Amino acid sequence: MPHINALWRLAHGQVFTPPLGVMGIVNVTPDSFYDGGTHNTAAQALAHASRLVAEGAHILDLGAESSRPGAVPLAAEEECARLLPVLFGIRRAHPAALVSVDTYHAETAARLLATGNVHILNDISACAWEPALRDVVAQYKPGYVLMHAQGKPQTMQAKPAYDNVVDAVTAFFEEGIASLTKAGLPEDRIILDPGIGFGKKAQHNMALLRACGLLQRRFNRPVLMGLSMKSLFGDVLSLPVAQRGQATQIATALLAAEGVRVHRVHDVAATVQTLRFVHAWQNAQEALCSF
């Protein structure tokens, strides 16, 4: 998969063997939908990050502001106060780890990227909520997650509507890639995220899951899938949050078989096992074709 090599090279030339792209979630928040408050201090977040690295995470995604539906925005100053101690702790404890920061604030992104310890910016806003963020991205040129969302977390699930959600997201990616590259971000830094659950009903989410492999091939860019424990599984399977782990792994396996290679998850250990099995299954299929 040569089209994702540029992202991995951002981390000092690291090259990963399958499974690629297991992104472990480190929420330094009191109000995230799944684990809010569990890792709310720097010490707790760092201990959790160390567990994820031990379980096989390739990337650690640090977030200090919840983006669940109805979440209250966080000031950049408070966001930095939550993130910086964890970031420096990870760099001391795990100097080889790829670090992603989940933020849409230009000030936060600039401060953290300036430390030289952040490899990827995971932005739910596509630089639309704070346009100055595009200048920050163009200056530092990190790996950048371009995510689709309809509306902001406070209102995004009120009345999401599309004529055709796959066409809408495809057009969004075309425009977003063009805008970012025009600003000065190399295209090989861009990762695509269809934004499962961000201004979408269950039928929209399912259509995008089916289209992820096609989107990755169309744009020749890696797709990041963030569906871990989300309300999609409540909508489709009537599962409460605490019981969505198995469904998350089934969906991850199906998506990996379609070519999706970056998976943002809470349960890293289970996801590593899932992707190892998918990789073995694909290898067996290739061997079968050689007979």
N, C-alpha and C positions, 0 to 999 in steps of 0.2 A: 504494500500500500504506500507507494512513494509520495502520494499527495499529502500525507500527514507527517512526513519526515521533518519538514521545516519546523513544525511545532515542537517536536521532541528536541531538535537541535538547539532550541532556545535554552534548554537546561544543560548548558556546558557539554554539548555533544553526546548526551545520553541517548542510547538506543535501547528500546524496550522490545522484548520478545512477547508473543501472545500470552495472556490476553492483554491487548493494548487498551489504554485509556480508561482505567478505573479511577474515577474521580470521587474521593471520599469527602463527605460533607462535614464541615466543622462550623456549626452555628453558635456564635457567641451572642446569643439573643435570649431574652426572657419569654418571647412570644411566638417562636416558630411553631408551625402546626404540628410537627411530629416530636421534636425534642427540645422545645423552648424551655429554657431555664436549666436544662441538664448540664450544659457546659458553659454556664453563664459567667464564670470567672476565668482569668487568664490561665490559672493553674489547671482548672478542670478542662479547658479547651485544649491546652497543650498535652495533657494526659490522653485525651481522646484522639488527638492528632497522632500521637505516638502509637496508639493501638491500631489506628488505620494504616499507618506505615507498616507495622508488623504484620498486618493481615494482607498486605499486598497492594495498597493504594499506589498508583503511579502519580496522582495529582491530589493535593489537598486544597479544597475550595473553602476559603474563609469568608464568612458572612457575619455582619453585625446588625443588619436590619432585616426584619422579616418581610417577605414579599407575599405572604398568604393573603387571600381575599380579605379585605377590610383592615389590613395592617396599617398602623400609624407611621408616618414618615419619621426618620431619624435625622437629626442635624449632623452635618459632616464632622463637626468637632467631636461630638460624642462617638460617632462611628470610628473615627481614628483612635480615640482613647480606648475603645474596646479592641481594635484590631492590632495596633502596633505592638503591644506586649506579647501577643500570641505569635505574630509574625517573627519577631526577633527570637522568641523562644524556639520556634520551629527551626529557624536558620541555625541556631546553636546546636540543637539536638539532632537535626536531620539535614545537614548541609547539602545533600544530594537531592532532596525532595523538590519536585516541581510544585510551585505554589501559585494558586489562583485566588484572586480577590473578587468577591461578589459585591459590586457597588455600581451605582449610576451617578454618584457624586463626583464632579470634576476635581474638587479640592481633595477628597479622599484618594482618588486615583493618582493624582499628581504627587501627593506626599508619600504614598506607599511605593509607587514605581521609582521615585527618586532614591529610595533606599537601596535599589539594586537587588532586592530580595523577592520580587514578584515577577513571575513569568507570563501570567495570563490574566487578562481582565474579563470578568464574567459580568456582562452588563445587560440587565433586563430591559433597558430603555432604548437601545440602539442609538444612543447619543441624542435622543429627541427631548428628553426632559431637562437636561442641562447641556446646551449646545457646545459649551466650552470643553466638554469631555472629548469631543472629536479632535480638538487641538492637542489635548494631552495624549491621546492615543497616537496621533500622527507624530508627536515629538518623541515618545519613548518606544513606539513600535513593539508593544508586547503581542503575545498571542491574544486574539480578541474574539470573544463569543458574541456573535450578532444574533440576538434573540427577537422573535416576533411576539408582540403583545398587542391586544386590542384594549386600550384604556390603561389606567393605573390601578394598583392593588386595591385602592379604596372603593372603586366602582366597577372593576373589570368584569365581574360576574353578574352584574345587574341584568343586562340584556344583550349578551353577545350575539351577533348576527353576521352571516356571510352569504353571498350568492353561491360561492364555491370556495371553501376554505383553503384547499390546496392551491388553487390559482392565486388567491390573495397572498398566501405566504410565499409562493414562488415569485410573484411580482415584488413583494417586500424585499426578498433576498437580492433580486436583481438590482433594485434601487439602492439598497444598503451597501452592497459590495461596490457599486459604482461610486457612491458618495465617499466611502472610506478610502478607496484607492486614489480618488481624485485629491483627497486631503493629504495623502502621503503615506498611508499604511499599505505595505506590500500585501498583495492578495494572499500570499502563502502564509500569512499570519491569521487569516480569518477562519473561524469555526462557525457552523450554522446550528442554531437551536430553534426548532419550530414553536417552542413555548407552550408545551402541554399544560393546560389549566390556566393559562393567562388570557382571559377574555375568550373562553371557549366552552361550549357545552360538550357533553359526552360524545355526540356524533361527530363534532368537529375534531375532538382529540383522536377518536378512532380513525377517522379519515387520514389524519396526519401521520399516525403511526404506520398505517399501510403505505404511505407515500415516502417514508424516510429514506429508504434505499434509493428510490428514484431521484429524490432531491440531492442526495450525496453524489450520485453519478452525473446528474445534470450539471451541477456546479463544480464538480471535481474538487469539492471541499469536504472535510470531515463533518459529520453531523454529531452534535452532542445531544444525548437524550437524557432529559431530567424528568423522570416519571415516578421516582421512588416514593412509594406510600401515598401517592396523591389521590385526590377525590375521585379521579376517573374510576378507580377500583371500588369506591363506594357507590358511584353512579351505576356502574355496569354489574357489579357483583354484590351490592349491598353489604360491603365489608366495612367495619369500623377501622379507624386508623391503625390500631394495634394489631390487626389481623391481615394486613395487606402485604406482608413480606413474601409469601409464596407467589401471589399474583405478580408482584414486581419482578420476581426472578423468571417466571414464565414469559412475561412480556420482554424482558431483557434478552432471553435466549432467542426469541423469535426475531427481535430487532437485530441482534448480532448476526444471526443467520442471513439477514437481508443486507448485511454490510456495515451496519452502524458500529462504530469502533470506540466512541467515547461515551461512557455511562456514568452519570452523576448519581451517586447512591448513598444511602445511610448505612446499609449492611455490606461492607466491603468484602468480608470473608465469604459470604454466600455468593456474591457477584463474581469473585475470582473463580470459585468452583464452577459456577454456571458458564462462564466464558471459556474456561479450560475444556469443559465438556463440548461446547459448541465447536471449539477449535479442533478437538479430536474427531468429532463427527465430520467436519469439513475435510480433514485430512483423509479419513476413511473413504469418503465419497470420491475424493480425487484419486485415491489408490484404486478404487473400484473401476473408475473410468479408464484406467491404464490397462485393464485386462483385454 
